[in-house]
Every structure is written in C-alpha cells, then in structure tokens.
Amino acid sequence: MALRQLTISRKIEQRKNTLTELLSKEEEFTTRSQELETSLEEAKTDEEIAVVEEAVTKFEGEQEQFRTQKITLEKEISELETELEQLNANKPANNEKRGKQNMKKGNENLEVRDSINEYVRSKHVRAGYTSVDGGALIPEELLTPQKAPEDVVDLEKLINTKPVKSASGKYPIIKKSGSKMISVAELAANPELAKPSIAEVNYDIETYRGYIPVSQEVIDDAEYDITGMIAEEIQDQELNTKNAAIAAVLKTATAKAVTGFDGLKKVFNVDLKKVYTPKAVISASLYNELDTTKDNNGQYLLQSDVTVKSGKKLFGHEVVVLDDDVIGTVAGDMVGFIGDPKAFAALFDRKRASVKWVDNDVYGQLLAGFVRFDVETTDAEAGFYVTYSPEAAV
C-alpha cells in the first residue's frame, strides 16, 4: 500500500510541476498577442496581412492546445488526489499486514530487478524516448543519471545579437571612417566632415525545430526529472545549432596563411585596424600548438590569464578554443578567426521557444524546441580566417 501511495504522490507532484510550468507561459501568450496586434496594424500589403493572419491562426491553435492541456492536468491532479485520500483512509490496521508490508519493503531491491527483467522481456516499447531509454523502473539508488559533458562555449556572446520582428529585412551598418575633424579659425565656416560609409546587410531568417517524444511511463516512474533533462538537451542542441551557424560565418573571413608566432603577430599588429577589439577564436589543435611552443628562453609563448575562460591570452588578447571540426573542417586543422567577432558578425534573432504538450496517441509527452535566426557578416574588414603553419626547425 505504501509503495502505491508513494507512486501516486510522485505522479501528483509531477503533474503539479507540469501545470506550474504550463501556467508560466500565460505571460508569453499575452506578449505574443500584443506582438500580433502590432504586426497586423503595421501590415500594409495583402501579402503582409496574409502572413500575419496565418500567424494568428497558428497562435489561436496553440492557445486552444494550452487550454486543453490545462484542463487535462487539473482533472488528473484531482483524480489522483482523490485516489490518494482513499488509500490513506484504508491503511492496514493490524500487525500482520504491517509485517508483510515491511517484509515486502525489505525485498524491494530484488523486486525492482525482477520488474526490470519482466519489463524488458515484455518488449513494451513505444516510438520516441521510452521507458527503456530512460530507465524508468530503475530507482535513484540503483542508477543515478549523469549528464555527459558538453561544449559550453557560447559564440553568441562574442557577436552582436539583434532581435528582429520580421522574417527578412535589411540592417544598416556604419563603418568607422577613420577620418578627422579640421582645425578652423575663430568664426570661420564649418568645413564638411567626411561622410560615413553606410552599408546594408540583408538577413533572411531560418527556422530550426524538432521534438523528442517521452513516454508517460518514463515520466511517472523515473526517480529523477526526466522532462527537465530532455529540456536541457533541447537547449544544448539550440546552443550547438547557433554555434555551428556562427562558426560558419567566421570561417568566411578573408583567408590568410601565417607562419609561426611572428606571422600571427603581424595579423594583430598590422593587418587589423586599431579600431577593432580582436580575439583569437581558434581550433583545439592550433591552441595545443601555440600552448606547447616556447621562446628562446624556454618560456611558453601563450600567457596565462584566469580572467578568460580558456585561461590563456595571445599577445594580450582573449583566446577562445573550439573543437577542430567546428571552426575548422577535420581533426588536426590549425585554423582560427583572428579579429573582432562583435564587429564582424551579427545574429538576427527572430524567435526562440520550448514547448511541451500531451500526446494521447502515444501516452506520453512531446518536448519540442524551435529557434528562428540568421547569422550574417556585418563588417568583412574586422577579421581574418588564418591557417597556421609552425616555423620550420632550424
């Protein structure tokens, strides 16, 4: 009886957590409704109006889905609480029943293993993330889930992010002219200053989306927050998606072959204009090459600096280390972006969201995420894509 009560309590807790998370999206619905109203007011052509109307129809469908899920969760919580109250009212009152219950609890580990074997033999699996995938019947004391380490470098923090409200458009960029004002005599007419160079960057938003189905058996029986773990995985995939898109743009910088530390110094000292704030976004192989190189006095050439994530600086500039196949192509590539990433590229952010809804067909939940963005070069002069070659041994 106690085990059954614990199971129901866990279900109630999970449903309430899900309901709380669901209700937290009400403010988002309000914001989106206001955005759609604004978009409809600003729409001028029939094509723009049609796009907004399509978005409104989709939004209304999401609202209806939200209301349905809310009613379903509230009903499930009420039914489970009623069932728990009935069980609590019928607790065993005699010592014999309590003794059997204690004996059952004492053999809990054995019963758990028998349940696992029976479950696996039954091959009761569903499409998506199933009980077998999540180890739903394995309690925490037998198997503690551990998340594998991920690359947590967030390249979006290195570049400009521009929130946008349309799927495509133009973004004006004013390049630094380097011009000076002119000294004039008292009361003399103002001379005309050099005109700024204004360029327009075209952006076109791409949509990246997908979902992971999770069986209700996993959610109900797991001794850990499986939905939270899957949600974190979706966030990790968003990070990896943006990192790949940003790195792809950084790799379009003007190619430059450099040899040895002197070649790298020239990029920082001469090739890049002083108006930029450069960084070295390099591959792990290039980092290893630089980090193991010593000068004539036997001192390592990379400088230690605990204020930056990599712990190293190159000629006083921050070093950001990425996997070879992210900033390069294959393992062993000694390449990198040398320049000012914030000036070089911008991410045009249209939308990001994660949702969760109940799918009755598979008796489970679908955890989904989608992001809409584009990454474009904003100032091609702000960096170089270098390929490094060590100096030949003398």
Secondary structure as the mmCIF struct_conf table of DSSP 4:
data_model
#
loop_
_struct_conf.conf_type_id
_struct_conf.id
_struct_conf.beg_label_comp_id
_struct_conf.beg_label_asym_id
_struct_conf.beg_label_seq_id
_struct_conf.end_label_comp_id
_struct_conf.end_label_asym_id
_struct_conf.end_label_seq_id
HELX_RH_AL_P HELX_RH_AL_P1 ALA A 2 LEU A 23
TURN_TY1_P TURN_TY1_P1 SER A 24 LYS A 25
HELX_RH_AL_P HELX_RH_AL_P2 GLU A 26 GLU A 42
BEND BEND1 THR A 45 THR A 45
HELX_RH_AL_P HELX_RH_AL_P3 ASP A 46 ALA A 89
TURN_TY1_P TURN_TY1_P2 ASN A 90 ASN A 90
BEND BEND2 ASN A 94 ASN A 94
HELX_RH_AL_P HELX_RH_AL_P4 ASN A 95 GLY A 106
TURN_TY1_P TURN_TY1_P3 ASN A 107 ASN A 107
HELX_RH_AL_P HELX_RH_AL_P5 GLU A 108 SER A 122
TURN_TY1_P TURN_TY1_P4 LYS A 123 LYS A 123
BEND BEND3 ALA A 127 GLY A 128
STRN STRN1 TYR A 129 TYR A 129
HELX_RH_AL_P HELX_RH_AL_P6 SER A 131 GLY A 134
TURN_TY1_P TURN_TY1_P5 GLY A 135 LEU A 137
BEND BEND4 ILE A 138 ILE A 138
TURN_TY1_P TURN_TY1_P6 GLU A 140 LEU A 142
HELX_LH_PP_P HELX_LH_PP_P1 LYS A 147 PRO A 149
HELX_RH_3T_P HELX_RH_3T_P1 LEU A 155 LEU A 158
BEND BEND5 ILE A 159 ILE A 159
STRN STRN2 ASN A 160 PRO A 163
BEND BEND6 LYS A 165 ALA A 167
STRN STRN3 SER A 168 LYS A 175
TURN_TY1_P TURN_TY1_P7 GLU A 186 LEU A 187
HELX_LH_PP_P HELX_LH_PP_P2 ALA A 188 PRO A 196
STRN STRN4 SER A 197 ASP A 204
STRN STRN5 GLU A 206 SER A 215
HELX_RH_AL_P HELX_RH_AL_P7 GLN A 216 ASP A 221
BEND BEND7 GLU A 223 TYR A 224
HELX_RH_AL_P HELX_RH_AL_P8 ILE A 226 LEU A 250
TURN_TY1_P TURN_TY1_P8 LYS A 251 THR A 252
BEND BEND8 ALA A 253 ALA A 253
STRN STRN6 THR A 254 THR A 259
HELX_RH_AL_P HELX_RH_AL_P9 GLY A 260 LYS A 266
HELX_RH_PI_P HELX_RH_PI_P1 VAL A 267 ASP A 271
BEND BEND9 LEU A 272 LEU A 272
TURN_TY1_P TURN_TY1_P9 LYS A 274 VAL A 275
BEND BEND10 TYR A 276 TYR A 276
STRN STRN7 LYS A 279 SER A 283
HELX_RH_AL_P HELX_RH_AL_P10 ALA A 284 ASP A 291
TURN_TY1_P TURN_TY1_P10 THR A 292 THR A 292
STRN STRN8 LYS A 294 LYS A 294
TURN_TY1_P TURN_TY1_P11 ASN A 296 ASN A 297
BEND BEND11 GLY A 298 GLY A 298
STRN STRN9 TYR A 300 TYR A 300
BEND BEND12 LEU A 301 LEU A 302
STRN STRN10 GLN A 303 SER A 304
TURN_TY1_P TURN_TY1_P12 VAL A 306 THR A 307
BEND BEND13 VAL A 308 VAL A 308
TURN_TY1_P TURN_TY1_P13 LYS A 309 SER A 310
BEND BEND14 GLY A 311 GLY A 311
STRN STRN11 LYS A 312 LEU A 314
TURN_TY1_P TURN_TY1_P14 PHE A 315 GLY A 316
STRN STRN12 HIS A 317 LEU A 322
HELX_RH_AL_P HELX_RH_AL_P11 ASP A 324 ILE A 327
BEND BEND15 GLY A 328 VAL A 330
TURN_TY1_P TURN_TY1_P15 ALA A 331 GLY A 332
STRN STRN13 VAL A 335 GLY A 339
HELX_RH_AL_P HELX_RH_AL_P12 PRO A 341 PHE A 344
STRN STRN14 ALA A 345 ASP A 359
TURN_TY1_P TURN_TY1_P16 ASN A 360 TYR A 363
STRN STRN15 GLY A 364 THR A 377
BEND BEND16 THR A 378 THR A 378
HELX_RH_3T_P HELX_RH_3T_P2 ALA A 380 ALA A 382
STRN STRN16 GLY A 383 SER A 389
HELX_LH_PP_P HELX_LH_PP_P3 PRO A 390 ALA A 393
#
